[in-house]
Amino acid sequence: MTRALRETRLESEPSQTLDPKDWNEVRALGHRMLDDMIDHVAGIRERPVWQPIPDAIRSRFRDGLPKSPSELNDVYREFSDCIAPYATGNVHPGFMGWVHGGGSVVGMLAEMLAAGLNANLGGRDHVPIEVERQIVLWMRELFGFPGTASGIFVTGTSMANLMAVLVARTAALGVSVRQRGVRDEGAALTAYTSKAAHGCIAKAMDIAGLGSDALRSVEVDQSHRIDVAALRARIAGDRAAGLTPFLVVASAGTVDIGAIDDLAAIGALCAEENLWFHVDGAFGALGMLSPVLAPLLSGIEQANSIALDFHKWGQVPYDAGFLLVRDGERHRAAFAQPAAYLRRESRGLAAGSLWPCDFGPDLSRGFRALKTWFTLKTYGTEKLGAMIARTCALAGYLEARILAEPRLELLAPVNLNIVCFRYRSADANRVNGEIVIDIQETGISAPSTTMLDGQLAIRAAIVNHRTDTCDLDALIAAVLEFGARHASASEAPEIEAPPLAL
């Protein structure tokens, strides 16, 4: 200890505590914050989905590190004026650009409770870890996994997919890979996914030390599902070349259009070829909560691992990703690390082995499980499943509106809750790009864009439980209005009107 620290004067009162001097004052402000945020969510439809950040607001976040204290009320006022109005907008029912859940007040309240407990779920013997273990048990039941399966909360499916690659790598090369690295054996490993898969799979191969070149992007069929015959041929070709196939990543809800690969066929192929079968179910896996959608996921119960996000279709506030692994011992073997400061005891606070830190890279872990537990307990799987099915029904409504409008064109099959379409124009890519930006900047709605076979598509992902037909009608009206502005009369194609319904 330095001399300056030794000579630091300890006053009779704990003046350096961060607790308030007046608990009643902070209680009153806390109640106001809660009321304001509930009002914000309750009246969200009256606000723009998103709005551009003014330069004056942006510049406020270029100030230097604050050295002197500020009044909490002043800090909250800055939040109310400069942060809340310029958020992403995914709480709003008109947000359809990306697969973001809308959250819920139940989850918001649970997040507040979790922050009050300030629990670290890396390990030790306390009930917050039992809450996470209960959700692992529930996910085993939902996906038909055995009692030996393990699970863990993470930031999101990108992290869960990375962890699944690491578990599969350890299963293929042995636990020694954690000490020796991948070496020559690892250089021969190859993995497979579809061309429609999320980019985080390639990033996971990179971070795992296997290289993104070791990931084979397999062709898709007309429904944007991986071509299983082509997958089989790629595996056979790599084996013939002396390589070692070890992993197939299937998609349960592709990022562009929400396609679900033929999980049963892929599971059978992986069993035949002795490959690790992982399912990237970022949002689609929770379709298992709906009796209507669950049959589309047939075969997911064969997976060795599943990655999913409760913060998407599950409507849990960000972030709440999850990884489920069929063989808990293989999962633990990929991450467990003995250390003196993580010594386990048979009783006391250091009891309760195995700890969550044995199943992932993080020792410091927040209580993500609580908001998920509150959501599942409060709403129940039947109501959540019905909500999920309704987002797909709304996508069907939007599809019908597009097909009935000659100025619009559907660009991909509507598999679940994602609709890709465009405004017809001779200069369609430019026009539709402008349409989307215009709509976003007006705050009417917030679609996004994607590229499908060289065509720029307006992409509407209906994930928010608050979204209704009126929000889809507003989107269509805005697309037609801005489309007419950007597409000149001379470039507008001649379109035969559909026959009148009898």
C-alpha positions in Angstrom: 0.0 0.0 0.0 1.3 3.4 -0.9 2.1 6.0 1.7 -0.6 8.3 0.4 -3.2 5.6 0.9 -1.9 4.8 4.3 -2.3 8.5 5.3 -5.7 8.9 3.9 -7.9 10.3 6.7 -10.9 8.2 7.6 -13.7 10.5 8.8 -16.2 9.5 11.5 -19.1 9.4 9.0 -19.0 7.3 5.8 -19.1 10.5 3.6 -17.9 8.7 0.5 -20.8 6.2 0.3 -22.8 6.4 -2.9 -26.1 6.0 -1.1 -28.4 9.1 -1.0 -28.4 11.4 2.0 -32.2 11.7 1.7 -33.8 8.4 0.9 -37.3 10.0 0.6 -36.0 12.4 -2.0 -34.6 9.7 -4.2 -37.7 7.5 -3.7 -39.9 10.3 -5.0 -37.7 10.8 -8.1 -37.5 7.0 -8.6 -41.3 6.9 -8.6 -41.4 9.7 -11.1 -38.9 7.9 -13.4 -41.0 4.8 -13.3 -44.2 6.7 -14.0 -42.6 8.5 -16.9 -41.3 5.3 -18.5 -44.6 3.6 -18.1 -46.2 6.6 -19.8 -43.6 6.5 -22.5 -44.5 2.9 -23.3 -48.2 3.3 -22.9 -48.3 6.3 -25.3 -45.6 5.0 -27.7 -47.9 5.0 -30.7 -48.3 8.8 -30.4 -44.5 9.3 -30.9 -42.4 8.9 -34.0 -40.9 5.5 -34.4 -37.4 7.1 -34.9 -36.1 10.6 -35.5 -32.7 11.9 -36.7 -30.4 13.2 -34.0 -30.0 16.9 -34.1 -26.4 18.2 -34.2 -26.9 20.1 -30.9 -28.0 16.9 -29.2 -25.2 14.8 -30.6 -22.7 17.4 -29.5 -23.7 17.0 -25.9 -22.2 13.6 -25.9 -18.8 14.8 -26.8 -18.2 16.4 -23.4 -15.2 15.2 -21.3 -15.2 12.9 -18.3 -17.3 14.5 -15.5 -15.2 15.2 -12.4 -17.7 16.9 -10.1 -21.0 15.4 -9.0 -24.4 16.5 -10.5 -27.8 16.4 -9.1 -29.6 13.2 -10.0 -32.7 15.2 -11.1 -30.5 17.1 -13.6 -29.0 13.9 -15.0 -32.5 12.5 -15.4 -33.7 15.6 -17.2 -30.8 15.2 -19.7 -31.9 11.6 -20.2 -35.5 12.7 -20.8 -34.6 15.5 -23.2 -31.6 14.1 -25.0 -31.6 10.3 -24.9 -35.2 8.9 -24.7 -36.5 10.7 -27.7 -33.7 9.5 -30.0 -33.6 5.7 -29.2 -33.7 3.0 -31.8 -37.5 2.9 -31.7 -38.1 -0.9 -31.4 -40.6 -0.3 -28.6 -42.9 1.3 -31.2 -45.3 -0.9 -33.1 -44.2 0.7 -36.4 -40.6 -0.6 -36.0 -40.2 -3.3 -38.6 -36.7 -2.8 -39.9 -34.8 -5.5 -38.0 -35.7 -8.5 -35.9 -35.9 -6.6 -32.6 -38.4 -7.4 -29.9 -40.6 -4.7 -28.4 -40.0 -5.6 -24.8 -42.7 -5.3 -22.1 -43.4 -3.4 -19.0 -43.1 -6.7 -17.1 -39.6 -7.2 -18.3 -38.8 -3.5 -17.6 -39.9 -3.9 -13.9 -37.9 -7.2 -13.6 -34.8 -5.4 -14.9 -35.2 -2.9 -12.2 -35.5 -5.6 -9.6 -32.4 -7.4 -11.0 -30.4 -4.1 -10.8 -31.4 -3.7 -7.2 -30.1 -7.2 -6.3 -27.0 -6.5 -8.3 -26.3 -10.2 -8.4 -23.3 -11.7 -10.2 -24.3 -15.0 -11.8 -20.9 -16.2 -12.5 -21.2 -18.7 -9.6 -21.6 -19.4 -5.9 -24.7 -20.5 -4.1 -27.6 -18.1 -4.4 -31.1 -18.2 -5.7 -30.6 -16.0 -8.8 -28.5 -18.9 -10.2 -31.4 -21.3 -9.4 -33.7 -19.0 -11.5 -31.3 -19.4 -14.5 -31.2 -23.2 -13.9 -35.0 -23.3 -13.9 -35.0 -21.6 -17.3 -32.5 -24.2 -18.5 -34.9 -26.9 -17.3 -37.8 -25.2 -19.2 -35.8 -25.0 -22.4 -34.9 -28.7 -22.1 -38.7 -29.4 -21.9 -39.5 -27.0 -24.8 -37.0 -28.5 -27.2 -37.2 -32.1 -26.1 -33.6 -32.2 -24.8 -32.5 -34.7 -22.1 -32.0 -33.9 -18.4 -28.2 -33.8 -18.9 -28.5 -30.9 -21.3 -26.9 -27.6 -20.2 -27.8 -24.0 -20.9 -26.5 -20.5 -20.2 -27.6 -16.9 -20.8 -25.4 -14.7 -23.0 -25.6 -11.4 -24.6 -27.3 -12.7 -27.8 -27.3 -15.3 -30.5 -24.0 -14.0 -32.1 -22.3 -15.0 -28.8 -24.3 -18.2 -28.5 -23.3 -19.2 -32.0 -19.6 -18.5 -31.3 -19.8 -20.6 -28.1 -21.5 -23.5 -30.0 -18.6 -23.4 -32.6 -16.2 -23.6 -29.7 -18.0 -26.6 -28.1 -18.1 -28.3 -31.5 -14.4 -27.6 -32.0 -13.5 -29.1 -28.6 -15.7 -32.1 -29.3 -13.9 -32.7 -32.7 -10.3 -32.0 -31.5 -10.4 -33.0 -27.9 -10.0 -30.8 -24.7 -6.3 -30.5 -25.5 -7.2 -27.9 -28.2 -7.7 -25.4 -25.3 -4.0 -25.7 -24.4 -2.3 -26.5 -27.7 -4.5 -24.6 -30.2 -6.0 -25.9 -33.4 -2.6 -26.8 -35.0 -2.7 -29.0 -38.1 -5.8 -31.0 -37.2 -7.8 -27.9 -36.8 -6.6 -26.6 -40.2 -8.5 -29.6 -41.7 -11.8 -28.8 -40.0 -14.7 -27.7 -42.2 -18.1 -26.4 -41.3 -21.3 -25.8 -43.4 -24.2 -23.4 -43.4 -26.4 -21.9 -46.1 -25.8 -18.8 -48.1 -28.8 -17.3 -46.3 -27.2 -17.8 -42.9 -26.3 -14.9 -40.5 -22.9 -13.4 -40.9 -22.0 -14.1 -37.3 -21.4 -17.7 -38.2 -18.4 -16.8 -40.3 -17.2 -14.4 -37.6 -17.5 -17.3 -35.1 -15.2 -19.5 -37.3 -12.8 -16.6 -37.4 -12.7 -16.0 -33.7 -12.5 -19.8 -33.0 -9.2 -19.8 -34.9 -10.6 -22.0 -37.7 -10.8 -19.2 -40.2 -13.9 -18.1 -42.1 -12.6 -19.9 -45.2 -13.3 -23.2 -43.5 -17.0 -22.3 -43.6 -18.8 -23.6 -46.7 -21.7 -21.5 -47.8 -24.2 -24.0 -49.4 -26.8 -23.1 -52.0 -30.4 -22.6 -51.1 -33.6 -23.7 -52.8 -36.4 -21.5 -54.0 -37.7 -21.2 -50.4 -34.3 -20.0 -49.3 -33.7 -23.2 -47.3 -30.3 -24.9 -47.5 -30.2 -27.4 -50.3 -29.6 -30.7 -48.4 -28.5 -32.6 -51.5 -25.9 -29.9 -52.2 -24.9 -30.0 -48.5 -24.3 -33.8 -48.7 -22.2 -33.3 -51.9 -20.0 -30.6 -50.3 -19.4 -32.8 -47.2 -18.5 -35.8 -49.5 -16.2 -33.6 -51.6 -14.3 -32.3 -48.6 -13.8 -35.7 -47.1 -12.5 -36.9 -50.5 -10.0 -34.0 -50.4 -8.7 -35.1 -47.0 -10.5 -32.5 -45.0 -12.5 -33.2 -41.8 -16.1 -32.0 -41.7 -17.2 -31.4 -38.1 -20.2 -28.9 -38.0 -23.4 -28.0 -39.7 -25.2 -24.8 -38.7 -28.9 -24.8 -39.8 -31.1 -21.7 -39.6 -34.5 -21.6 -37.9 -35.5 -18.2 -39.3 -33.0 -16.8 -41.7 -32.1 -13.1 -41.3 -33.4 -11.9 -44.7 -36.8 -13.6 -45.1 -37.2 -15.9 -42.0 -36.8 -19.3 -43.8 -36.5 -22.4 -41.7 -34.1 -25.1 -43.0 -35.3 -28.7 -43.2 -34.1 -29.5 -39.7 -35.2 -33.1 -39.7 -33.2 -33.9 -42.9 -30.2 -32.0 -41.7 -30.3 -33.8 -38.3 -30.5 -37.2 -40.1 -27.5 -36.2 -42.3 -25.4 -35.1 -39.3 -26.2 -38.3 -37.4 -25.1 -40.3 -40.5 -21.9 -38.3 -41.0 -21.2 -37.9 -37.2 -21.2 -34.1 -37.4 -22.2 -31.6 -34.8 -25.7 -30.3 -35.6 -26.2 -26.7 -34.4 -29.3 -24.6 -35.0 -29.1 -20.8 -35.2 -32.6 -20.1 -33.9 -32.1 -16.5 -33.0 -35.8 -15.6 -33.3 -37.4 -18.6 -35.0 -36.6 -21.2 -32.4 -39.2 -19.7 -30.0 -41.8 -20.6 -32.6 -41.9 -23.8 -30.6 -44.1 -21.9 -28.2 -46.9 -21.9 -30.9 -48.7 -25.1 -31.7 -49.2 -23.6 -35.2 -45.6 -22.9 -35.9 -43.9 -25.8 -33.9 -44.4 -28.3 -36.7 -42.2 -26.1 -39.0 -39.3 -26.7 -36.5 -39.6 -30.5 -36.6 -36.1 -32.0 -36.2 -34.8 -29.2 -33.9 -35.0 -31.8 -31.1 -32.2 -33.7 -32.8 -29.8 -30.7 -32.5 -26.6 -30.9 -30.5 -27.0 -27.2 -29.6 -29.5 -24.4 -30.2 -28.9 -20.7 -30.0 -31.8 -18.3 -29.5 -32.7 -14.8 -28.3 -35.5 -14.2 -25.7 -35.2 -10.5 -26.6 -36.7 -11.1 -30.1 -40.0 -13.1 -30.3 -39.9 -13.6 -26.5 -40.3 -9.8 -26.0 -37.8 -9.8 -23.1 -35.9 -6.5 -22.8 -32.4 -6.5 -24.3 -30.2 -8.4 -23.8 -31.2 -12.0 -23.2 -29.5 -14.5 -25.5 -29.3 -18.2 -24.7 -27.3 -21.3 -25.6 -28.7 -24.8 -25.0 -26.3 -27.8 -25.4 -27.5 -31.4 -25.5 -24.4 -32.9 -23.8 -23.7 -30.8 -20.7 -20.3 -32.4 -20.2 -19.1 -31.5 -23.6 -20.3 -28.0 -23.0 -18.5 -27.7 -19.7 -15.3 -29.3 -21.2 -15.1 -26.3 -23.7 -15.1 -23.6 -21.0 -14.4 -24.8 -17.4 -11.2 -23.4 -16.0 -10.0 -24.3 -12.5 -8.6 -21.5 -10.4 -7.9 -21.0 -6.7 -10.3 -18.1 -6.4 -13.0 -20.2 -7.9 -12.6 -23.0 -5.3 -15.9 -24.9 -4.7 -17.0 -25.9 -1.2 -19.6 -28.4 0.0 -21.4 -25.7 2.0 -21.3 -21.9 2.5 -21.5 -19.3 -0.3 -18.9 -21.1 -2.4 -21.1 -24.2 -2.7 -23.5 -25.0 -5.5 -21.2 -26.4 -8.1 -21.4 -26.6 -11.1 -21.3 -22.8 -11.7 -22.4 -20.9 -14.8 -18.9 -19.7 -15.4 -18.0 -23.4 -16.2 -20.2 -23.1 -19.3 -19.1 -19.9 -20.9 -16.3 -17.3 -21.1 -17.8 -14.8 -18.5 -17.2 -14.8 -14.8 -19.0 -11.6 -14.3 -22.6 -12.1 -15.4 -25.7 -10.1 -15.0 -29.1 -11.4 -13.9 -30.6 -11.7 -17.4 -32.6 -14.7 -16.3 -34.9 -12.7 -14.0 -36.6 -10.6 -16.8 -36.9 -13.8 -18.8 -38.3 -15.7 -15.8 -40.8 -12.9 -15.1 -41.9 -12.9 -18.8 -42.5 -16.6 -18.9 -44.2 -16.8 -15.5 -46.4 -13.7 -16.1 -47.6 -14.4 -19.6 -47.3 -18.2 -19.9 -46.3 -20.1 -23.0 -49.8 -20.2 -24.4 -50.1 -16.4 -24.6 -46.6 -16.0 -25.8 -47.2 -18.6 -28.5 -50.4 -16.9 -29.6 -48.6 -13.6 -29.8 -45.8 -15.2 -32.0 -48.4 -16.8 -34.3 -50.2 -13.4 -34.6 -47.0 -11.7 -35.9 -47.0 -14.3 -38.7 -50.7 -13.7 -39.4 -49.9 -10.0 -39.7 -47.2 -10.8 -42.2 -49.8 -12.6 -44.2 -52.0 -9.5 -44.0 -49.1 -7.4 -45.3 -48.4 -9.9 -48.1 -52.1 -9.8 -49.2 -52.0 -5.9 -49.3 -48.8 -6.1 -51.5 -50.3 -8.6 -53.9 -53.4 -6.6 -54.3 -51.5 -3.4 -55.1 -50.2 -3.2 -58.7 -47.5 -0.7 -57.8 -45.9 -3.1 -55.4 -44.1 -6.4 -55.9 -43.4 -9.2 -53.5 -39.7 -10.3 -53.7 -39.6 -13.4 -51.5 -41.9 -16.0 -50.1 -43.4 -15.1 -46.7 -42.3 -17.9 -44.4 -42.9 -16.5 -41.0 -43.1 -12.9 -40.0 -40.7 -11.2 -42.5 -42.0 -9.6 -45.7 -39.7 -8.4 -48.5 -41.2 -6.3 -51.3 -40.5 -3.2 -53.4 -42.1 -0.3 -55.2 -42.1 -1.1 -59.0 -39.9 1.3 -60.9 -37.4 1.3 -63.8 -34.8 2.4 -61.3 -36.1 0.2 -58.5 -33.0 -0.1 -56.3 -32.5 3.7 -56.0 -36.2 4.4 -55.6 -36.8 1.9 -52.9 -33.7 2.9 -51.0 -34.9 6.5 -51.0 -38.4 5.3 -49.9 -37.1 3.5 -46.9 -34.9 6.5 -45.7 -37.8 8.9 -46.2 -40.2 6.7 -44.2 -37.6 6.3 -41.4 -37.0 10.1 -41.2 -40.7 10.9 -41.0 -41.1 8.6 -38.1 -44.2 7.0 -39.6 -42.5 3.5 -39.7 -39.1 2.0 -39.7 -38.6 -0.7 -42.3 -35.1 -1.7 -43.5 -33.6 -2.9 -46.7 -31.9 -6.1 -47.9 -30.6 -7.4 -51.2 -32.3 -10.4 -52.8 -30.8 -11.6 -56.1 -29.4 -8.2 -56.8 -32.7 -6.4 -56.1 -33.0 -4.0 -53.2 -36.0 -5.0 -51.1 -38.0 -3.1 -48.5 -37.9 -5.5 -45.5 -40.6 -5.5 -42.9 -39.9 -7.8 -39.9 -43.0 -8.0 -37.7 -41.7 -8.9 -34.3 -43.2 -6.4 -31.9 -46.3 -7.6 -30.0 -47.8 -4.1 -30.3 -47.9 -4.1 -34.1 -51.4 -4.2 -35.6 -53.0 -3.9 -39.1 -53.1 -0.1 -38.8 -49.3 0.0 -38.6 -49.0 -2.1 -41.7 -51.6 0.1 -43.5 -49.5 3.1 -42.6 -46.4 1.5 -44.0 -48.1 0.7 -47.3 -49.5 4.2 -47.6 -46.1 5.7 -46.9 -44.4 3.4 -49.5 -46.9 4.4 -52.1 -46.6 8.1 -51.3 -42.8 8.3 -51.3 -42.6 5.9 -54.2 -44.7 8.2 -56.4 -42.5 11.1 -55.5 -39.3 9.3 -56.5 -40.5 7.4 -59.5 -41.2 9.8 -62.4 -44.3 9.2 -64.6 -42.0 8.4 -67.5 -40.3 5.5 -65.8 -43.4 4.0 -64.2 -44.0 0.6 -65.9 -47.3 -0.3 -67.4 -49.0 -2.8 -65.1 -52.1 -4.8 -65.8 -54.5 -4.2 -63.0 -55.7 -7.4 -61.2 -59.2 -8.6 -62.0 -62.0 -7.4 -59.7 -63.0 -9.9 -57.1 -66.4 -11.4 -57.7 
